[in-house]
């Protein structure tokens, strides 16, 4: 039944509803695929018993004609989402064997709609990373390989497990989170579709916090329509989250396939970064041509404060992280390193529990929030953030969406950038602006580089206008006709 794992989410849901196969058969096929793909290290916890029990319940509901919008769909869940009674660690040693007594709102929405949980997906520790190499469970290996090479590649981060699992057919789709590009960049590097919705579209309740004003949940899927289907279930107002938008959830899948004729697309000149590979520039030009052919009007726009986005982000995000991670002290849950005094217990616990990248960001955050530096760094970064948001507002007075590259390169080798944090941070150069402004961004796979590795294009939309992104994303997807899939070397 391995062919079941190659279905899109849409086709799997149709097959389940038509009773061509059962939810149990679909879950078993994915569980077998996961067991055969442990070399990828995409899952940090497999939950076969739970998956089969949920699938059996879905089959009963389908038989009775009571199936929900996602009834029987086999999904992977990023380990940043708290799942009741199932270990949730944020890929950090400091949370140890933590089993939440509650369910995140996003996953609760999925279970409400009938989805099946296959397991918890690997990620960068506390979502801090762009290559999924900071995980306490070890790096995720991309299912993709460069042409003629066996070198292990990154699937991107922090949602590397989610992207790898979807690209390797280890889940129909997966939940993910995006603080500075952690849905869109891994989607670009693995030939999958990922959308970071408007800030507040999906509840943050029950998601382990990294940077609270930037974090947002979203899906990684095989197609634009699959991403729309999953986002529809993930979204919704949540009174438990003060940042949750009090909005009705649009029928996102209905936007896919709508004509895009007459829509105005902006191309920001500031995204033509120095040293950007020629093949990414060429793909960007192809994307412009595809949208023109579909009837869009393409115009040049300016986002003048873009060059300040990365430094502003790497002040604001660590500042919020240092505050959020102060709660991990070894007193109430998770790891505790014994020491003679309370202060030494705190120090020893955090030293043992936090990885190098997390410690680095906590230290940066504590520094920029400290007396004498708050105005010079944090306050100034917040002012820059406002300017960046104003740039987008001005652009959206002229256009309906923006088209940019998603990432500055294709997938790179594991270990390639770990010695240079700044080089790693540059992977977010095209994505962090969207988080700073709270806007939606969609990455669509549109081509391959010279080594046969995926490249994505990013669409950026107005706040609360994911529908237009799905509309344009569907047009890009159709024009690009991206059908490449990784060779299944991990099964050898």
ROGU-888955 format. One record per residue (C-alpha): x, y, z. Coordinates in nm, 2 decimals, always signed. Each point is the difference from the previous one (the first is absolute). Example, Ala and Ser with C-alpha at 12.3 -4.5 7.8 and 13.67 -1.06 7.14 Angstrom:
ROGU-888955
@X: +1.23; Y: -0.45; Z: +0.78
@X: +0.14; Y: +0.34; Z: -0.07
This chain:
ROGU-888955
@X: +0.00; Y: +0.00; Z: +0.00
@X: +0.30; Y: +0.23; Z: -0.03
@X: -0.18; Y: +0.19; Z: -0.29
@X: -0.24; Y: +0.13; Z: +0.27
@X: +0.28; Y: +0.22; Z: +0.14
@X: +0.06; Y: +0.16; Z: -0.33
@X: -0.35; Y: +0.15; Z: -0.01
@X: -0.07; Y: +0.36; Z: +0.05
@X: -0.20; Y: +0.10; Z: +0.30
@X: -0.30; Y: +0.09; Z: -0.23
@X: +0.02; Y: -0.34; Z: -0.18
@X: +0.03; Y: -0.19; Z: +0.33
@X: -0.30; Y: +0.17; Z: +0.14
@X: -0.20; Y: -0.08; Z: -0.31
@X: +0.11; Y: -0.36; Z: +0.01
@X: -0.10; Y: -0.04; Z: +0.36
@X: -0.34; Y: +0.16; Z: -0.06
@X: -0.06; Y: -0.24; Z: -0.29
@X: +0.12; Y: -0.29; Z: +0.21
@X: +0.26; Y: -0.10; Z: -0.25
@X: +0.23; Y: -0.07; Z: +0.30
@X: -0.03; Y: +0.04; Z: +0.37
@X: +0.16; Y: +0.25; Z: +0.24
@X: +0.17; Y: -0.30; Z: +0.17
@X: +0.15; Y: -0.11; Z: -0.33
@X: +0.12; Y: +0.36; Z: -0.07
@X: +0.15; Y: +0.03; Z: +0.35
@X: +0.17; Y: -0.34; Z: -0.03
@X: +0.15; Y: +0.10; Z: -0.33
@X: +0.15; Y: +0.31; Z: +0.15
@X: +0.12; Y: -0.17; Z: +0.31
@X: +0.18; Y: -0.26; Z: -0.22
@X: +0.15; Y: +0.28; Z: -0.20
@X: +0.12; Y: +0.18; Z: +0.32
@X: +0.16; Y: -0.32; Z: +0.13
@X: +0.19; Y: -0.04; Z: -0.33
@X: +0.12; Y: +0.36; Z: +0.00
@X: +0.15; Y: +0.04; Z: +0.35
@X: +0.33; Y: +0.09; Z: -0.17
@X: -0.16; Y: +0.34; Z: -0.07
@X: -0.07; Y: +0.06; Z: +0.37
@X: -0.31; Y: +0.19; Z: -0.08
@X: -0.20; Y: -0.13; Z: +0.29
@X: +0.11; Y: +0.03; Z: +0.36
@X: -0.29; Y: -0.21; Z: +0.13
@X: -0.21; Y: -0.24; Z: -0.19
@X: -0.35; Y: -0.07; Z: +0.13
@X: -0.13; Y: -0.31; Z: -0.18
@X: -0.25; Y: -0.11; Z: +0.26
@X: -0.15; Y: +0.34; Z: +0.03
@X: -0.01; Y: +0.03; Z: -0.38
@X: -0.18; Y: -0.33; Z: -0.05
@X: -0.25; Y: +0.07; Z: +0.27
@X: -0.08; Y: +0.34; Z: -0.15
@X: -0.02; Y: -0.16; Z: -0.34
@X: -0.24; Y: -0.26; Z: +0.12
@X: -0.22; Y: +0.27; Z: +0.15
@X: +0.01; Y: +0.19; Z: -0.33
@X: -0.11; Y: -0.31; Z: -0.19
@X: -0.30; Y: -0.04; Z: +0.23
@X: -0.10; Y: +0.36; Z: -0.06
@X: +0.05; Y: -0.03; Z: -0.38
@X: -0.21; Y: -0.31; Z: +0.00
@X: -0.27; Y: +0.19; Z: +0.19
@X: +0.02; Y: +0.29; Z: -0.24
@X: +0.12; Y: +0.23; Z: +0.27
@X: +0.36; Y: +0.07; Z: -0.12
@X: +0.15; Y: +0.34; Z: +0.05
@X: +0.20; Y: +0.21; Z: -0.25
@X: +0.33; Y: -0.19; Z: +0.08
@X: -0.16; Y: -0.33; Z: +0.09
@X: +0.27; Y: -0.27; Z: +0.00
@X: +0.28; Y: +0.21; Z: -0.14
@X: +0.34; Y: -0.11; Z: +0.13
@X: +0.20; Y: +0.31; Z: +0.12
@X: +0.33; Y: +0.07; Z: +0.17
@X: +0.02; Y: +0.25; Z: +0.28
@X: +0.30; Y: +0.23; Z: +0.07
@X: +0.13; Y: -0.07; Z: +0.35
@X: -0.06; Y: +0.37; Z: +0.09
@X: -0.38; Y: -0.08; Z: +0.03
@X: -0.11; Y: -0.13; Z: +0.34
@X: -0.19; Y: -0.33; Z: -0.04
@X: -0.19; Y: -0.13; Z: +0.30
@X: +0.17; Y: -0.30; Z: +0.15
@X: +0.26; Y: -0.02; Z: -0.28
@X: +0.36; Y: +0.11; Z: +0.06
@X: +0.06; Y: +0.36; Z: -0.12
@X: +0.35; Y: +0.13; Z: +0.03
@X: +0.06; Y: +0.28; Z: -0.25
@X: +0.30; Y: -0.22; Z: -0.09
@X: +0.18; Y: +0.12; Z: +0.32
@X: +0.16; Y: -0.20; Z: +0.28
@X: -0.14; Y: +0.24; Z: +0.25
@X: -0.36; Y: -0.12; Z: -0.04
@X: +0.11; Y: -0.36; Z: +0.05
@X: -0.30; Y: -0.24; Z: -0.01
@X: -0.26; Y: +0.27; Z: +0.04
@X: -0.35; Y: -0.12; Z: -0.08
@X: -0.25; Y: +0.28; Z: -0.01
@X: -0.34; Y: -0.04; Z: +0.18
@X: -0.16; Y: +0.22; Z: -0.27
@X: -0.02; Y: +0.03; Z: -0.38
@X: +0.11; Y: +0.29; Z: -0.21
@X: -0.29; Y: +0.18; Z: -0.17
@X: +0.13; Y: -0.07; Z: -0.35
@X: +0.04; Y: -0.37; Z: +0.06
@X: -0.34; Y: -0.01; Z: +0.18
@X: -0.15; Y: +0.16; Z: -0.31
@X: +0.16; Y: -0.28; Z: -0.22
@X: -0.13; Y: -0.28; Z: +0.23
@X: -0.35; Y: +0.17; Z: +0.00
@X: +0.00; Y: -0.02; Z: -0.38
@X: +0.11; Y: -0.37; Z: +0.00
@X: +0.37; Y: +0.00; Z: -0.06
@X: +0.23; Y: -0.28; Z: +0.11
@X: +0.34; Y: +0.06; Z: +0.18
@X: +0.29; Y: -0.21; Z: -0.13
@X: +0.25; Y: +0.15; Z: +0.24
@X: +0.20; Y: +0.30; Z: +0.10
@X: +0.24; Y: +0.16; Z: -0.25
@X: +0.36; Y: +0.11; Z: +0.05
@X: +0.09; Y: +0.37; Z: +0.00
@X: +0.27; Y: +0.24; Z: +0.11
@X: +0.01; Y: +0.04; Z: +0.38
@X: -0.27; Y: +0.24; Z: +0.10
@X: -0.04; Y: +0.08; Z: -0.37
@X: +0.34; Y: +0.18; Z: +0.00
@X: +0.18; Y: -0.09; Z: -0.32
@X: -0.01; Y: -0.01; Z: -0.37
@X: +0.13; Y: -0.35; Z: -0.07
@X: -0.15; Y: -0.23; Z: +0.26
@X: +0.35; Y: -0.06; Z: +0.15
@X: -0.07; Y: +0.14; Z: +0.35
@X: -0.24; Y: -0.28; Z: +0.10
@X: +0.08; Y: -0.20; Z: +0.31
@X: -0.10; Y: -0.30; Z: -0.21
@X: +0.26; Y: +0.06; Z: -0.27
@X: -0.04; Y: +0.16; Z: -0.34
@X: -0.27; Y: -0.09; Z: -0.26
@X: +0.14; Y: -0.12; Z: -0.33
@X: -0.17; Y: +0.13; Z: -0.31
@X: -0.15; Y: -0.27; Z: -0.23
@X: +0.16; Y: +0.20; Z: -0.29
@X: +0.35; Y: -0.05; Z: -0.11
@X: +0.21; Y: +0.19; Z: -0.25
@X: +0.04; Y: -0.16; Z: -0.34
@X: +0.28; Y: -0.25; Z: +0.02
@X: +0.07; Y: +0.05; Z: +0.37
@X: -0.07; Y: -0.18; Z: +0.33
@X: +0.07; Y: +0.30; Z: +0.22
@X: -0.27; Y: +0.04; Z: +0.26
@X: -0.20; Y: +0.33; Z: -0.05
@X: -0.21; Y: +0.21; Z: +0.24
@X: -0.37; Y: +0.01; Z: -0.05
@X: +0.00; Y: +0.35; Z: +0.14
@X: -0.12; Y: +0.11; Z: +0.34
@X: -0.15; Y: +0.03; Z: +0.24
@X: -0.28; Y: -0.21; Z: -0.14
@X: +0.25; Y: -0.24; Z: -0.17
@X: -0.18; Y: -0.31; Z: +0.13
@X: -0.33; Y: +0.12; Z: -0.14
@X: +0.15; Y: +0.08; Z: -0.34
@X: +0.20; Y: -0.32; Z: -0.03
@X: -0.30; Y: -0.22; Z: +0.11
@X: -0.23; Y: +0.16; Z: -0.26
@X: +0.27; Y: -0.02; Z: -0.28
@X: +0.08; Y: -0.36; Z: +0.08
@X: -0.37; Y: -0.11; Z: +0.02
@X: +0.02; Y: -0.07; Z: +0.38
@X: -0.32; Y: +0.21; Z: +0.05
@X: -0.27; Y: +0.14; Z: -0.22
@X: +0.08; Y: +0.34; Z: +0.15
@X: +0.14; Y: +0.14; Z: +0.32
@X: -0.03; Y: +0.29; Z: +0.24
@X: +0.28; Y: +0.24; Z: +0.03
@X: +0.08; Y: +0.34; Z: +0.15
@X: +0.17; Y: +0.31; Z: -0.15
@X: +0.17; Y: +0.27; Z: +0.21
@X: +0.24; Y: +0.13; Z: -0.27
@X: -0.05; Y: -0.23; Z: -0.29
@X: -0.02; Y: -0.35; Z: +0.17
@X: -0.29; Y: -0.12; Z: -0.22
@X: +0.09; Y: +0.17; Z: -0.33
@X: +0.38; Y: -0.06; Z: -0.01
@X: -0.03; Y: -0.38; Z: +0.06
@X: -0.28; Y: -0.02; Z: -0.24
@X: +0.22; Y: +0.16; Z: -0.27
@X: +0.29; Y: -0.23; Z: +0.08
@X: -0.21; Y: -0.32; Z: -0.02
@X: -0.24; Y: +0.06; Z: -0.30
@X: -0.30; Y: +0.04; Z: +0.22
@X: -0.26; Y: +0.27; Z: +0.06
@X: +0.00; Y: +0.20; Z: +0.32
@X: -0.21; Y: +0.30; Z: +0.12
@X: +0.06; Y: +0.23; Z: +0.29
@X: -0.34; Y: +0.15; Z: +0.06
@X: -0.08; Y: +0.35; Z: +0.13
@X: +0.11; Y: +0.04; Z: +0.36
@X: -0.29; Y: -0.11; Z: +0.22
@X: -0.17; Y: -0.21; Z: -0.27
@X: +0.10; Y: -0.32; Z: +0.19
@X: -0.01; Y: -0.01; Z: +0.38
@X: +0.34; Y: -0.01; Z: +0.18
@X: -0.16; Y: -0.16; Z: +0.31
@X: +0.18; Y: -0.33; Z: +0.08
@X: +0.29; Y: +0.07; Z: -0.24
@X: +0.33; Y: +0.03; Z: +0.18
@X: +0.10; Y: +0.37; Z: -0.02
@X: +0.31; Y: +0.13; Z: -0.17
@X: -0.07; Y: +0.36; Z: -0.09
@X: -0.36; Y: +0.08; Z: +0.08
@X: -0.05; Y: +0.29; Z: -0.23
@X: +0.13; Y: -0.19; Z: -0.30
@X: -0.09; Y: -0.37; Z: +0.05
@X: -0.28; Y: -0.13; Z: -0.23
@X: -0.12; Y: -0.35; Z: -0.08
@X: -0.07; Y: -0.12; Z: -0.35
@X: +0.01; Y: -0.30; Z: -0.22
@X: +0.25; Y: -0.17; Z: -0.23
@X: -0.16; Y: -0.21; Z: -0.27
@X: +0.05; Y: -0.15; Z: -0.34
@X: -0.21; Y: +0.24; Z: -0.20
@X: -0.14; Y: +0.35; Z: +0.03
@X: -0.35; Y: -0.14; Z: +0.04
@X: +0.11; Y: -0.24; Z: +0.27
@X: +0.15; Y: +0.29; Z: +0.19
@X: -0.33; Y: +0.19; Z: -0.03
@X: -0.19; Y: -0.31; Z: +0.13
@X: +0.22; Y: -0.04; Z: +0.30
@X: +0.01; Y: +0.37; Z: +0.08
@X: -0.38; Y: +0.02; Z: +0.00
@X: -0.01; Y: -0.26; Z: +0.29
@X: +0.30; Y: +0.15; Z: +0.19
@X: -0.15; Y: +0.36; Z: +0.00
@X: -0.26; Y: +0.16; Z: +0.22
@X: -0.05; Y: +0.24; Z: +0.28
@X: +0.11; Y: -0.12; Z: +0.34
@X: -0.10; Y: +0.20; Z: +0.31
@X: +0.29; Y: -0.17; Z: +0.19
@X: +0.25; Y: +0.19; Z: -0.22
@X: -0.02; Y: +0.38; Z: +0.03
@X: +0.18; Y: +0.04; Z: -0.34
@X: -0.26; Y: -0.22; Z: -0.18
@X: -0.19; Y: +0.18; Z: -0.27
@X: -0.38; Y: +0.01; Z: +0.05
@X: -0.07; Y: -0.09; Z: -0.36
@X: -0.20; Y: -0.26; Z: -0.18
@X: +0.21; Y: -0.26; Z: -0.18
@X: -0.03; Y: +0.04; Z: -0.38
@X: -0.05; Y: -0.30; Z: -0.22
@X: +0.37; Y: +0.01; Z: -0.11
@X: -0.01; Y: -0.30; Z: -0.24
@X: -0.27; Y: +0.18; Z: -0.21
@X: +0.26; Y: +0.27; Z: -0.10
@X: +0.23; Y: -0.25; Z: -0.17
@X: -0.07; Y: -0.01; Z: -0.37
@X: -0.18; Y: +0.34; Z: -0.02
@X: +0.12; Y: +0.22; Z: -0.29
@X: +0.27; Y: +0.25; Z: +0.09
@X: -0.06; Y: +0.23; Z: -0.29
@X: +0.02; Y: +0.37; Z: +0.10
@X: +0.19; Y: -0.06; Z: +0.33
@X: +0.30; Y: +0.23; Z: +0.04
@X: +0.32; Y: -0.16; Z: +0.12
@X: +0.29; Y: +0.20; Z: +0.15
@X: +0.37; Y: -0.09; Z: -0.05
@X: +0.20; Y: +0.16; Z: +0.28
@X: +0.33; Y: +0.12; Z: -0.13
@X: +0.17; Y: -0.03; Z: +0.34
@X: -0.03; Y: -0.38; Z: -0.02
@X: +0.26; Y: -0.02; Z: -0.27
@X: +0.27; Y: -0.09; Z: +0.26
@X: +0.37; Y: +0.02; Z: -0.07
@X: +0.14; Y: -0.33; Z: -0.09
@X: -0.34; Y: -0.16; Z: -0.07
@X: +0.05; Y: -0.31; Z: -0.22
@X: -0.08; Y: +0.07; Z: -0.37
@X: -0.24; Y: -0.30; Z: -0.01
@X: -0.21; Y: +0.15; Z: +0.28
@X: -0.01; Y: +0.33; Z: -0.19
@X: -0.10; Y: -0.19; Z: -0.31
@X: -0.28; Y: -0.19; Z: +0.18
@X: -0.13; Y: +0.33; Z: +0.14
@X: -0.01; Y: +0.14; Z: -0.36
@X: -0.19; Y: -0.31; Z: -0.11
@X: -0.25; Y: +0.04; Z: +0.29
@X: -0.06; Y: +0.36; Z: -0.12
@X: -0.06; Y: -0.13; Z: -0.36
@X: -0.23; Y: -0.27; Z: +0.12
@X: -0.22; Y: +0.24; Z: +0.19
@X: +0.00; Y: +0.24; Z: -0.29
@X: -0.11; Y: -0.28; Z: -0.23
@X: -0.28; Y: -0.08; Z: +0.24
@X: -0.13; Y: +0.36; Z: -0.03
@X: +0.17; Y: +0.18; Z: +0.29
@X: +0.15; Y: +0.34; Z: -0.03
@X: +0.36; Y: +0.01; Z: +0.14
@X: +0.14; Y: +0.32; Z: +0.14
@X: +0.33; Y: +0.10; Z: +0.18
@X: -0.04; Y: +0.10; Z: +0.36
@X: +0.24; Y: +0.12; Z: +0.27
@X: +0.03; Y: -0.12; Z: +0.36
@X: +0.28; Y: +0.23; Z: +0.11
@X: +0.05; Y: -0.13; Z: +0.35
@X: +0.05; Y: -0.36; Z: -0.10
@X: +0.37; Y: +0.01; Z: +0.06
@X: -0.06; Y: +0.07; Z: +0.37
@X: -0.24; Y: -0.29; Z: +0.04
@X: +0.25; Y: -0.28; Z: +0.09
@X: +0.19; Y: +0.20; Z: +0.27
@X: -0.33; Y: +0.12; Z: +0.14
@X: -0.14; Y: -0.36; Z: +0.01
@X: +0.31; Y: -0.13; Z: +0.17
@X: -0.04; Y: +0.26; Z: +0.28
@X: -0.38; Y: -0.04; Z: +0.05
@X: -0.02; Y: -0.38; Z: -0.03
@X: +0.28; Y: -0.08; Z: +0.25
@X: -0.14; Y: +0.27; Z: +0.24
@X: -0.33; Y: -0.17; Z: +0.00
@X: +0.16; Y: -0.35; Z: +0.02
@X: +0.21; Y: +0.10; Z: +0.31
@X: -0.32; Y: +0.10; Z: +0.17
@X: -0.20; Y: -0.31; Z: -0.10
@X: +0.27; Y: -0.24; Z: +0.08
@X: +0.05; Y: +0.14; Z: +0.35
@X: -0.28; Y: -0.24; Z: +0.11
@X: +0.23; Y: -0.31; Z: -0.05
@X: +0.16; Y: -0.02; Z: +0.34
@X: -0.02; Y: -0.37; Z: +0.09
@X: -0.25; Y: +0.07; Z: +0.28
@X: -0.34; Y: -0.10; Z: -0.14
@X: +0.05; Y: -0.24; Z: -0.30
@X: +0.27; Y: -0.13; Z: -0.23
@X: +0.37; Y: -0.04; Z: +0.07
@X: +0.15; Y: +0.09; Z: +0.34
@X: +0.37; Y: +0.00; Z: +0.06
@X: +0.07; Y: -0.03; Z: +0.37
@X: +0.23; Y: +0.26; Z: +0.16
@X: +0.07; Y: +0.13; Z: +0.36
@X: -0.21; Y: +0.32; Z: -0.03
@X: -0.31; Y: +0.13; Z: -0.18
@X: +0.20; Y: +0.23; Z: -0.22
@X: +0.25; Y: -0.27; Z: -0.09
@X: -0.29; Y: -0.24; Z: -0.08
@X: -0.14; Y: +0.26; Z: -0.25
@X: +0.34; Y: +0.04; Z: -0.15
@X: +0.08; Y: -0.37; Z: -0.03
@X: -0.34; Y: -0.09; Z: -0.13
@X: +0.02; Y: +0.26; Z: -0.28
@X: +0.36; Y: -0.08; Z: -0.08
@X: -0.09; Y: -0.37; Z: -0.04
@X: -0.34; Y: +0.05; Z: -0.16
@X: +0.05; Y: +0.27; Z: -0.26
@X: +0.20; Y: -0.05; Z: -0.31
@X: +0.27; Y: +0.24; Z: -0.13
@X: -0.23; Y: +0.19; Z: -0.24
@X: -0.27; Y: +0.05; Z: +0.27
@X: +0.26; Y: +0.12; Z: +0.25
@X: +0.14; Y: +0.24; Z: -0.26
@X: -0.34; Y: +0.15; Z: -0.07
@X: -0.10; Y: +0.02; Z: +0.37
@X: +0.33; Y: +0.19; Z: +0.07
@X: -0.06; Y: +0.24; Z: -0.29
@X: -0.35; Y: +0.06; Z: +0.12
@X: +0.10; Y: +0.06; Z: +0.35
@X: +0.27; Y: +0.24; Z: -0.12
@X: -0.23; Y: +0.22; Z: -0.22
@X: -0.26; Y: +0.02; Z: +0.28
@X: +0.25; Y: +0.09; Z: +0.27
@X: +0.03; Y: +0.35; Z: +0.16
@X: +0.19; Y: +0.23; Z: -0.23
@X: -0.06; Y: -0.20; Z: -0.32
@X: -0.38; Y: -0.02; Z: -0.01
@X: -0.04; Y: +0.34; Z: -0.19
@X: +0.31; Y: -0.06; Z: -0.21
@X: -0.11; Y: -0.34; Z: -0.13
@X: -0.34; Y: -0.13; Z: +0.08
@X: -0.19; Y: +0.33; Z: -0.02
@X: +0.17; Y: +0.09; Z: -0.32
@X: -0.07; Y: -0.34; Z: -0.15
@X: -0.37; Y: +0.05; Z: +0.08
@X: +0.00; Y: +0.33; Z: -0.18
@X: +0.16; Y: -0.17; Z: -0.30
@X: -0.27; Y: -0.26; Z: +0.01
@X: -0.27; Y: +0.27; Z: -0.02
@X: +0.18; Y: +0.15; Z: -0.31
@X: +0.01; Y: -0.34; Z: -0.16
@X: -0.38; Y: -0.05; Z: +0.06
@X: -0.06; Y: +0.35; Z: -0.15
@X: +0.20; Y: -0.09; Z: -0.31
@X: -0.23; Y: -0.30; Z: -0.06
@X: -0.31; Y: +0.22; Z: +0.06
@X: +0.11; Y: +0.25; Z: -0.26
@X: +0.08; Y: -0.28; Z: -0.25
@X: -0.34; Y: -0.16; Z: +0.05
@X: -0.17; Y: +0.33; Z: -0.09
@X: +0.13; Y: -0.08; Z: -0.35
@X: +0.00; Y: -0.38; Z: -0.03
@X: -0.19; Y: -0.31; Z: +0.12
@X: +0.30; Y: -0.21; Z: +0.08
@X: +0.38; Y: -0.01; Z: -0.02
@X: +0.22; Y: -0.27; Z: -0.17
@X: +0.35; Y: -0.07; Z: +0.13
@X: +0.24; Y: -0.30; Z: +0.03
@X: -0.06; Y: -0.20; Z: +0.32
@X: +0.36; Y: -0.08; Z: +0.09
@X: +0.33; Y: +0.12; Z: -0.12
@X: +0.12; Y: -0.35; Z: -0.10
@X: -0.10; Y: -0.36; Z: -0.05
@X: +0.06; Y: -0.25; Z: +0.28
@X: +0.36; Y: +0.01; Z: +0.14
@X: +0.20; Y: -0.28; Z: +0.16
@X: -0.05; Y: -0.09; Z: +0.37
@X: +0.28; Y: +0.17; Z: +0.20
@X: +0.08; Y: +0.25; Z: -0.28
@X: -0.11; Y: +0.31; Z: +0.19
@X: +0.01; Y: -0.11; Z: +0.36
@X: +0.33; Y: +0.17; Z: +0.08
@X: -0.13; Y: +0.34; Z: -0.13
@X: -0.32; Y: +0.11; Z: +0.17
@X: -0.03; Y: +0.31; Z: -0.22
@X: +0.02; Y: -0.21; Z: -0.32
@X: -0.28; Y: -0.22; Z: +0.15
@X: -0.21; Y: +0.30; Z: +0.08
@X: +0.02; Y: +0.13; Z: -0.36
@X: -0.22; Y: -0.29; Z: -0.10
@X: -0.29; Y: +0.21; Z: +0.14
@X: +0.08; Y: +0.31; Z: -0.21
@X: -0.32; Y: -0.03; Z: -0.22
@X: -0.24; Y: -0.12; Z: +0.27
@X: +0.05; Y: +0.20; Z: +0.32
@X: -0.16; Y: +0.31; Z: -0.13
@X: -0.33; Y: -0.18; Z: -0.02
@X: +0.01; Y: -0.10; Z: +0.37
@X: +0.10; Y: +0.35; Z: +0.11
@X: -0.31; Y: +0.14; Z: -0.18
@X: -0.23; Y: -0.28; Z: +0.10
@X: -0.09; Y: -0.08; Z: -0.36
@X: -0.08; Y: -0.33; Z: -0.18
@X: +0.27; Y: -0.16; Z: -0.22
@X: -0.03; Y: -0.31; Z: -0.22
@X: +0.29; Y: -0.20; Z: -0.15
@X: -0.07; Y: -0.20; Z: -0.32
@X: +0.25; Y: -0.24; Z: -0.15
@X: +0.07; Y: +0.13; Z: -0.36
@X: +0.33; Y: -0.16; Z: -0.12
@X: +0.33; Y: -0.18; Z: +0.05
@X: +0.35; Y: +0.14; Z: +0.02
@X: +0.29; Y: -0.14; Z: -0.21
@X: +0.05; Y: -0.28; Z: +0.26
@X: -0.36; Y: -0.11; Z: -0.02
@X: -0.11; Y: +0.16; Z: +0.33
@X: -0.33; Y: +0.18; Z: +0.05
@X: -0.04; Y: +0.38; Z: -0.01
@X: -0.31; Y: +0.19; Z: +0.12
@X: -0.16; Y: +0.33; Z: -0.07
@X: -0.18; Y: +0.20; Z: +0.27
@X: -0.32; Y: +0.19; Z: -0.02
@X: -0.07; Y: +0.27; Z: +0.27
@X: -0.35; Y: +0.13; Z: +0.06
@X: -0.19; Y: +0.25; Z: +0.19
@X: -0.09; Y: -0.08; Z: +0.36
@X: -0.30; Y: -0.24; Z: +0.02
@X: +0.01; Y: -0.06; Z: -0.38
@X: +0.13; Y: -0.36; Z: -0.02
@X: -0.27; Y: -0.06; Z: -0.26
@X: +0.18; Y: +0.21; Z: -0.27
@X: +0.32; Y: -0.18; Z: +0.08
@X: -0.17; Y: -0.34; Z: -0.06
@X: -0.15; Y: +0.14; Z: -0.32
@X: +0.34; Y: +0.12; Z: -0.13
@X: +0.18; Y: -0.31; Z: +0.14
@X: -0.23; Y: -0.22; Z: -0.20
@X: +0.09; Y: +0.19; Z: -0.31
@X: +0.37; Y: -0.02; Z: +0.07
@X: -0.03; Y: -0.37; Z: +0.08
@X: -0.18; Y: -0.07; Z: -0.33
@X: +0.25; Y: +0.20; Z: -0.21
@X: +0.31; Y: -0.14; Z: +0.17
@X: -0.13; Y: -0.36; Z: -0.02
@X: +0.24; Y: -0.11; Z: +0.26
@X: -0.01; Y: -0.38; Z: +0.01
@X: +0.35; Y: -0.09; Z: +0.12
@X: +0.03; Y: -0.24; Z: +0.29
@X: +0.30; Y: -0.12; Z: +0.20
@X: +0.14; Y: -0.35; Z: -0.08
@X: -0.08; Y: -0.24; Z: +0.29
@X: +0.36; Y: -0.07; Z: +0.09
@X: -0.09; Y: -0.04; Z: +0.37
@X: -0.18; Y: -0.32; Z: -0.08
@X: +0.31; Y: -0.17; Z: -0.13
